[in-house]
Amino acid sequence: MINISKPILQKALIAGFFSAFTIGVLTVLTYKSTLGYFIAGSFGSSMVLLFGFPESPFAQPKNVFFGHLVTALVGVIFVHFIPLPIYINIAAAVGIGVFLMILLNVVHPPAGGNPIMVIIGSASYDYLINPIIFGCIIILLLAIIVNKYLLKKNYPLK
């Protein structure tokens, strides 16, 4: 028998619910509107931090937004300007993305997957606007509303 404490169960249920809600909003915008793509695979793992561990430095808005933007931009640059085999481009782009997130103090671990998706999908610069910029704005707005106003947490940290 698994012994799960009530606080852990409550935290897991809240995080799961609001993660599903947020990804649901992005999915509806992507597939039921003509506004473009709002969802990226790396946003799924962002939900773990935003709703499960919002007190983490990695879950703070600056890190979420710029971590995703920097790593997606690295991927796009590799797609369009670095004519190496894909297995070299993916590895190098992830490494450079991680390097830049740490250097710029905008570390958001889920964003480390962006160069992989961008390179495999041969994404254009438009990918930076939709889904990355607009998708991040939406997930951050929902995270702030949920964490700060509904759950009364200190989010974002000051």
N, C-alpha and C positions, 0 to 999 in steps of 0.2 A: 504494500500500500504506500502510495506517495503521500507524504505529509506536507501540505502546502498551507502556509499561514494565510490568514485572512488579508493582511495588508498586501502580500505578494499577489494573491488572487485578484484583489481589487485593482492593483496597479496594472496587472496584465490585461484584465478586462477593459479598463479605460484606454490603455495604449492600443490594444487591438481594435476597439471600436472606433476611436478617432483616426487611427491609421487607415482603416477600411473606408471611413467616411471621406477622408482627404483624398485618397487615391480614387475613390468613386467620383468625387467632384472633377478631378483631372480627367478621368476616363469619359465621363459624360461630355465634358467640354471637347474632348478629342474626337469622340465618335458620334455625338449627337448634335454637333454644331459645325458650321463651316469656318470656324475661327482658326483652325490649324491644330497642330499637335501640342498638347500640354503635359504629356506624360513621358518620362524617361525611366528606364529600368532602375537606375541608381536612386530614384526617388523612393522606391520601396524600402531600401535600407535606410534612407534618411528618416523614415517614419519611426524606426526603432529609437533613434536618438531624440527626435522632436517630441514624441509622445511617451516614450518609455524612460528617457533620461534627459529631460530638458535642462537640468542643472549642469550638464556636461559642457565644457568649453567648446566641444565639437558640435554642439547643437545650437550654438548662438547664431543669430541671424547673419552677422557678418561672415562667419565661417561657412554657413550653409550656402549663402548666395555666391560669395566670391570663390569658395572651393569648387562649386559646380561650374561656375563661369570659367575660371582659369583652366581647369582640367579639360573641359569641353573645347575651349579655344585651342589648347595644345593639340587635341585630337584633330581638329579641323585643319590646323596648320600642317600637321603630318600628312593628312589626306591630300592636301593640295600642293604642298611644296617639298616633301621629302620622298623621293622616288626609290624607296628601298622595299625589299620584300615585306609582306604584311607581318610575318613573324618577328621581324626586326622592328618595324614601325610600332607595333602594339607594345612591345616590351620597352622600347625607348620612350614612347609617349607617356606610358604609365609612370616610368621613372622620373621623367621631367615634370610631369604633373604633380607627383608627390613632392619632388624637390621644390617646386614653386609654391605649393601650398605651405610647406614648412617655412620657406624663406620669407614669404609674405605674411605669415602668421594668420592664415585663413584655412587651417586644417579642418576638413570635414571628411572623415574616412570613406563614406559612401561615394563621394565624388571621384575617388581613385578609379572607379570603374568606367567613368565617362569616356576616356580615350579609347577603350576597347570597343564600346558601342559605336562611337563616332567613326572609328576606322573600319570596323566590320561593315557598317552601314554606308560608308562613303558619304557621310553627311556634309552638307554645305554650310556656309556661314549662317544661313537662315536658321539652322538648328540652335544657334546661340540665342536667338530671339524666342522662337518657339521650338522646343519646349523649355529650354534652360532658363532664360530670364523670366518669362511670364509664368512658367510652372513654379519656379522658386518663389516668386512674389506671392502666388496663391498659397503655396504650402506654408510660407512664413506667416502670411496673414491669418490663416486658419490656426497655426500653432500658437500665435500670440493670443488670438481670441479664446481658444480653448484653454491654454495653460494659464494665462494671466487673468482672464475675466470669468471663465467658467469654473476652473479648478483652483483659482486664487493662489497660483504659484508665483514665485519671483522669476518671471520670464518675460522678456530676456533679462539676463543678469546685467547689473549695472557696472 
